[in-house]
């Protein structure tokens, strides 16, 4: 399969994919009952990740919020001059061919209240690159033994890359003239990759298999429309109709049944296992401990974003997650794979990690579902993003502790001796909303002084914000941003409600 990828500019993304290996098990050496590795005080995800790594990931929260505000505007009418969005250092970059139209300019202005945003010129739009890629891909696929194996659309809109391997004697593909700048780069091919004794409700990160663990559970999820429960994992782990177990005992030939695989998408390498008890946490420690993190929602992924993965086999070797996974490319073909690089040069994943949770880390140690593990190649890493799983199976959302169709990201963007400013980004996982009201209660006597992107009313500690005319609609999977300045000490309000529904 030839891959068409959306790649961020090389000044931001570097690192080759080397030595791809299969991530499917079975790592039967780890099968058996789960027992705590050591007694002691309870640990959290934040105890397992170096503080510097956590700080870098948390610092990206306002960048991701800003990027999502812009992405929501782009998605309403994408086929214009749009080329790509990426996280570049301490700011967001939107690449656009020509002058952004008024709706995009307004979204950029709103996003800049949350994080720095740069608008950069692009040589080609995303639509132009896709048309050129549609002509290049058949030429690359024509010779299965040839050197070409991937067609990459550069996020900065500067052209297309044809990835070739360095196999001796392999032929370079003959490429048609598309009128789009096309360059050839050397990259090794990525190939498919394929916790000990979980119990209902079934959490992500557990070792799962027909018998002994051969893959990893991704996330407990629910269909927001029907409320049906599932475990999300990788399609290549098994067939529809197959039974999946945890805690298989090789002596007695028994284990705990999670459920049966009921649907899958071969192109996207996603699969759902039906269960009445999807869990709202993921295992993040070793194979035989109970260190877990609460899942509070899901996130779109952008080039430059930093993520972690908690596969079953990696947990056995490391006793914790693999982090510093920087998103590099997002395929733009039938597979829709996302590719990342482990920035320290370490192994990004191991056999048996397939289907495991890929996630963003919040400042309080909770996580956002980003996708499920598919492939790796040394420090190279391939995963399916959560947004693709939503496309595959309807309106899937993580099975969070608070069942909700909305999520709020609250970020203090500045503070001083008497007050602070904050950015509030509302994410909608339910049906499209036209006309919204967001409510919260301040915990410590804070008083709103200034505000933007909403009509604010405060009575005592209670605040209600309703939409303005330009941001009345929040589409399914979309985001809207607002903000304020306040007197008082910075504090996270709780709970947030959207049109009366409590949000995560």
N, C-alpha and C positions, 0 to 999 in steps of 0.2 A: 504494500500500500504506500503510495506516495502521499506525503503530508504537505499541506499548504499552511504555513505558519505566519502569524502576526508577530514580528520580531521587533524589539525595541532597539534603538540606535546603538552601535558598538561602543560609543563613549560611555554608555551606561551598563551594557551587558557584555560580559566576556566569559570565556570558559568553554572548553569543548566537552562533548559527550564521549566517553571512552569506555570500552570494554563492557558492552551491555550483556546482562545475564538475566535468566528467568527468575521471577519473584514468586512463583507458585511452589508450594511445599512438596511432599509433606515433611515438615521438620519434626518427625515423630519423637525425637529425643526429648522434646519438651512436653509431651503429652502426660497427663496425670492430674491429680487433684491439686487445687490451688491452696497454698498455705502462705501466710505472711512470711516474708524473708527475714524480718527481724522485728522484735517488739520495740515500742518506743512511741514518741509523740507522733501524731498524725502529720503527714507531709502533704504538700500541695504541688501543683505544677510549677509554681514559682520557685520552689526549693530545688527543682531538677534542671532548671535552665539558668545558665550564667546571667548574672544581673545585667551585664552589658548587652547581651542578646535580647533580654526582655525589654530593656530601655529602647533599643532600636526598633523593636516591633511595635511597642506602645506609641512611640513617637510618630509612627505612620498612620495612626487612627484618624487624625484630621485630614491627612492627605487622601486616605481611602474615602472618607465622607465627601470631600470636595470632588473627587473623581466620579463618585456615584451621582452627585447632583448634575454634573456635566453629562455623564453617560445617559441619564434619564432623558435629558433634553435631546441628545443625539438620537436616541432610539425612537423618538417620535417621528423622525424623518431623516434616516441615516444617509440616504443616497444623494449627498450634496458634496461639499468639499472635505468632508471628514476623512482623516487618515488614521488617527490613533490617539490613545491616551496612555500615559505612563507615569509612574512615580520616579522622579529623577532627583536623587539627593534629598534636599529638604523642600522640594516643591513638586507640583503636578504640572506636566506639560501636555497641552492639547495641540496636536499637529493638524493643520487645516490648509487645504489648497485654496488660495484666494482669501477674500475677506469673509469672516464668519458672519452669517445672517443675524438679524436682531435677536431672535430667540436664543441662539447660542451665546451671543455676546451678553445677554441678560443672565444666562446660567453661569457664565464665567464670572460676571460681577458678583453674583450671589455666592458662588463657591469661594471667591477671594475673601469673604468674611470669615471663612473657616481655615483656609490655608493659602499659601502663595500659589498662584497659577500663572504659568507662562503660556502664551499662544505663539506657536512657532509655525513658520511657513513650510508647506509640504510641496514637493515636486509633483506628486501624483495623489489623487484621492484614493480612498479605500476601494471605491467602485471601479476605478481604472485599474488598480492592481489586481482586483479579482478577475476582471475580464482578461487581462494578460495571463494570469495564472491558469485560467481555464484553457488557454491555448498551449501553455508550456507543460502542464501536467501530463497530457497524453504522450508527449515526446519523451518525458522522463520515464514514464511507465512502460514505454514500448519495448525496452530491453531489460527484462528482469535480472539478467546477469550484469548489467551495466553498473557504472559507478554512481549514477544519480539516484537519490532516494528521498529527497524532500524539496518542496517548493515553499519558500518563506516570503511572506509579505512583511516588509519592514514597517514597524509601527510609526516611524518618523516620515513615512511616505516618500522615501528616497529611491525606492525601486524594489526589485525582487532578488532573492538569493536562491541559487540552486545548490543544495548540499550534496556533496559527493564523498564517497569513502576512498581510502587509499589502497584498496585491494590491487595487488600487482596484476597488470594486464587488463583490468576492467576498463571498458570503453566509456568515454564521456558522451553524454547524449547530444544529438544534433537538435539545436533549439531553433524554433521559428522566430522570425523578426516580429516582435509585438509592438515596437515603438516605445517600450518601457525599459529603462536601464536594468540590465540583468547581469549579476556577477556570480561567479562560481566560488564556493568556499568548501574547505575540507572539514568534514565532521563524520565521526563514526556513527553507524546506524544504531538506533535504539530498538530493542526487541522486547516483546511482552515479558513481564515479570509475573510471575504468578503471585487471648490470655488464658489462661489455662482452664478455669472452671467457673464460668459465669453462671448466673441464675437470673430468672425473670425479676425485674424488667431488664432486657438484654441491652447492654451498653456497647458502644463502639470500642475498638481496640482489642477485643477478646479474640483468642484463637478459635477459629471455627473450621469445620470440615464435615465430610460424610461420616468419618470416624475420627481419626486423629487430626489435629489442626493442620490444614494445608493452606489456609488463607486467614485473613483478618477481617473482623466485622468493622464496617466503616462508621455509620451512625444509626442510632434508632431514629426513625422518621415516621411522620404521619401525613396522610393526604388531608390537606386543610379543608377540602370540600366534603369528603366522605368520612373522615376521621379514622380510616383504616390504618393499621399499624404495620410497619415493615422494619427490616434491617437492610441498610444499603451496603453493597459490597461490589466486587468486580465480577463482570460477566464471565471472564475466561476461567474463573475458579470452578464452575460446574454448570450443569444443564438445568433448564426449567423442569420442575417436577422433582428435583433431587432433595432429599432431606438433609438438613444441616444441624449439627450437634455442637455442644461445648462440653468440656470435661469428660471426654471419652476415656473409659477405663479399659485398657487393652487386655486385662485379665478376664473381666466379666463380659466384655463386648457390649457395654452399655454406656449411655451418656445422656445428657439433658437435651431434648429436642427443642431447638429454637423455632423451627418451622420449615416450610417447603418453599423453594424458589418458584415464584409465580410469574415473573416477567423479567425480561432482559433486553439489552440493546447491544448487539454484537459490535457494531461500528463504534459505539461510545464506550464499550467495556464497562457497562453498569448493569447491576442486577439487584432485584429486591426480593427478600425472603419474608414471607408473610408471618406475622406474629401478633398476638393480642397484647404483648407487653414490650413495646419498644422503650429503651432506656433513654434518659436525658443526660447521661454523662458519657465520657470516654475514659478508658484506662490509659494512663500516661506514665506509669512507673515501670517496674520490672514485670516479669511474667507471673510472679507468684506473690504479688502484694496487692493492696487495695487502693493504691494512689490513683485518684480519678479527678477529672475536671468537669465542671458543669458546662453544658452546651446551652448558650443563650440565644442562638440565632444562626444565620448563615451570611456569607459575604461573597460578593463578586470578587474576582481576582484581576489584578492589573500588573503589567510588566513593572518590575522593580519592587513589588510587594514581598515581604518576608514572612515565611510560613514554617510550620513544624509538621512532622508526621509521626504517628505512634503505631507502627506495625508490630505484630506479635513477635517476630523473630528478632528484630532490632531491639525490642524491649529486653529479650533474653540476653543479648550481648552487651547492651549499654546500661540497662537498668533505668532507662528514661527515653525521652523522645529524641528524634533527629531534628534539629532546628537549623536556622540560617539557610533555609531553602529559598533562594531568590527567584521569583518568577521571571523567566526570560522570554519565552515565546508562547503564543496561543495559536494553535492550529486553526486554519480557516477552511477546513475541508470536511469530509464525511465523518472523520474521527473526532474533531473538536478537542484534541488533546492539549493539555497545558504542559509546557516543559520548564523545568527549573534547574538551578545549580546549587549544590551544597558549597557555600562560600569558603569553608575551611579545607576543602579538598577531601573530606571524609566520604565514606560510602553513604549514599543518599538513602538506600533501602537494601533489603536482603530477601532471600527466598522465604516465602511465607508471609511477607508484608502486604501482598496484593489485597486490594479492597479496603485496606486500613485507612483510618481517618487522617486527613490533611486539614490543617486548621490555622486560624490566626489567634493570637493570644491577647487577651485584654489585660488592663492594668491590675485588675482584681483577681487574676488567675482563672477567670472563666474563658471560654473559647467560642469562636465562630466557625461553623462548618465551612470549609473551602472546597473539599472534594475527597476523592478516594484514590489510593495508590494503584498505578497500573504497571509502570516500567521503571527501570533504573539502569545506569551505566556508569559505575564508579560514582563520582560526584554528580553525574547527570541524573535527573529525576523526571518522570512523566506521570501526570495524574489527570483524572477527569474532574472538572470543576462541578460544584454543587448546582450551579445554574443549569448545566447540561442535564443533570439528573431530573431537575424540575421540568425541563422540556420533554424528557423521556416518559415520565410517569404522572403527569399532571402536577397539581400544585403541592409538591412535597415540601414539608418544612421539618426541621429537626424536632424531635419529641422533647421539647424543653419542659422544665419543671412547671413553669407557668405556660399553659397552652395558649398561644396567642397568634394572631395574624399580623402583628406589628412589632417593631423593635425600634428603640430610641438609642442613638449614640450621643452622649453628653460629654463635651470636651471643654475644659477651662482653657481659653486661648491666651489670657493675660490676667494678671492680678497686681494689685497695689495695696497700700496700707489700709485703705478704707473700702475697697471693693474689687470687682473683677469683671471680666467679660467672658461669655460662654457661647459656644456653638452647639446647636441642637439639630441633629439630622434624624428624620423620621423615615423608616423603611416600611414599606407595605408588602406583606406576603399574602394578603387577601385579595378580594375582587377590587377592581379599580374604584377609587374613592374620588368623588367630585363634591367638594365642600367638606372641609374637615375642621375639627376642633380638638386641640391638644391641651390636656390639663395636667397640672402637677401641684404638689405642695412643697413649699420651701421648709427645710428642717430647722432653720435657725434665725428667723426674723429678717431674711434678705428682702430688699425692696428693689424692684425693677426701676431703673432710671432711664435707660435708652433701649431701643429695640429696632429690629429690621426683619423684613420678609414675613410679617404677620401682624395681626391686630391684637394687641395685648390688653388684658384686663386683670387687675389684681385686687383681691379682697382678703385682707389679712395675709395669711400665708399661702392662700390658694391663688393660682395663676391659671388663666384660660387664654389660649391663643387660637384665633381663627384665621382662616386663609385670607390672603389678598386676591385680587382678581387674576393676577398673572400666575399664581401657583395653587389654584383651587383644586387641580386634579393630581392625584398621586396614583400612577398606573400600577398594576400588579408587578411586583419586583422592582418598583421604582423608589425614588427617594426625593424628599424635599427638605430644604435647610432653612432654619431661622436662627436668630440669635438675640442676645441682649447684654446690657451692662447692668450691674446691680451693686448697691451698697451692702456691705456685710462680708463675711468670710466665705470663700469658695466652698461649696458643698453640693453633692449630687442630690437633686430632688428625687422623691419617690412617693407613690408610684407615678408613672406616666400613663395617661389614658388617651386613646385616639377614638373620638366619637363614642366614648363610653367604654371602650374595650381596653383592658389593662395590657400594656405592652411590656415585652422583655427589655 
